[in-house]
Amino acid sequence: MRKLEKNNLELAPYPLDKHSPSSAARRMIIEVPIASKNETVGTALSKIENNIKKLKTIDYVYIINANKNLIGVFSFKNLLRHPRVIKIEKIMQRKLITASPGTDQEKIADLAVKHNIRAIPIIENKKLIGVVSIEQILPILNRALREDLLHLAGIHKAHLKYENTLAVPLFLSVLHRIPYLLIGLLGIIIAAVFVSIFEATLQKYLILAFFIPAIVYMSDALGTQHQTLFVRDLAILGRELNLRTYFLKQMTIGSLLAVVISGIIFLVITLFWKQPLMAFIISVSMFSALVVTSITALVITLAIDRFKLDPALGSGPVATIISDITSIVIYFAVAGIFLGGL
C-alpha cells in the first residue's frame, strides 16, 4: 500500500488482470490527495505538502469516508481560496463525475472534455480506487484523434492492429480483400446477364445503350460522396450523431441533386437528340437511381460500421455493385413502363 497521509485513510493498489488494456483501470493512478470531510483546509494543505513527492497529481482533493467511499471533491485552486480553519465539509463539491474501472479509456476522455474537468475519479462499489488524471487523458485524446483521422481515410478502428500495411503478410492482405471483390464480380455478371435480356430493345432504341454508363457512373459518384461524408461524420461525431436526422437531411440533399442532374440530362437529350420521350425516360431513370443510391450508400456504410468491419475494404466494392445493379434494373424498368413493355 502507498500511504498518502499519516492517518488510516489510504488508497490500495488495484488488481488489473480482470480489465482490458483499454479500460480506465489500466490508466488510473492511486497517488492522489485524499481527505476526510471533518478535516480543515489547513490540515489538507499540510498533508499535500508532506506527501508532495509521492503524489502524481494535485489538481483535486478527493473526500472519502472511513469506508473509503467517495463523498466529495474540491479543486486545489479552490482549497487555496478559503481560510485554513474552515472545514472541508463546507467547501467540497458533492456532485461527482465518476466512472467504473471497466469504462473504456475513450469514454473517460470524453467525460473530461464534456464536463471540463482535469481528472475522473474511478469508483467500485462506491469506493475510490484511483483517478485518471489529465496526464493520462491527453495521450488518450491524442490516440483517439489519430484513430479518427485514419477512420476518415476509411480505416476502421477495429482494424488498427495493422498500423503498417507493409507489415501485413501478403497472403493475409489478399485474403482480406478478395471476398469483397468477388462479391463485385458476381454483381457484374448478374448485371451483364440482365442487360443481355434487353439486347433487342437496345438495338431498337440505341440511345438507351448510350446512357447506361451515364446512369451507372452518376449513381456510383453520388453513392461515394454519401459514403465518404458518412464515414467522416461517424468518426468525428460518434454517438452524438443523430442517425434519423442525419439520414433525413442526406436523403433531402440526394433528392435535390437528383432533380438537378436529371433535369440537365433531360435538356441535353431533348436539344441534341431531339427525342423528348427518351429524354423523359432517361431523366426519370436517373432521378430514381440517384435517390435509391442515396439510401443504399448510407445503409451499407452504417451496416459495415455496426458489424465492426473495415469500410476501406467493404463499403466501396459492396455499395458500388449494389448501386450498379439497382441503377440498371431501375433504368430498364422505367423504360419498360413508358415504352409499353420490353
ABEGO torsion letter per residue (X at the ends): XBBABABABBBBBBBAAABBAABAAAABBABBBBBBAABBAAAAAAAAAAAAAABABAABBBBBBAAGBBABBBBAAAAAABBAABBAAAABBABBBBBBAABBAAAAAAAAAAAGBABBBBBBGGBBAEBBBAAAAAAAAAAAAAAAAAAAAGBBAAAAABABAAABBAAAAAAAAAAAAAAAAAAAAAAAAAAAAAAAAAAABAAAAAAAAAAAAAAAAAAAAAAAAAAAAAAAAEAABBAAAAAAAAAAAAAAAAAAAAAAAAAAAAAAAGBAAAAAAAAAAAAAAAAAAAAAAAAAAAAAAAAGBBAAAAAAAAAAAAAAAAAAAAAAAAAAAAAGEX
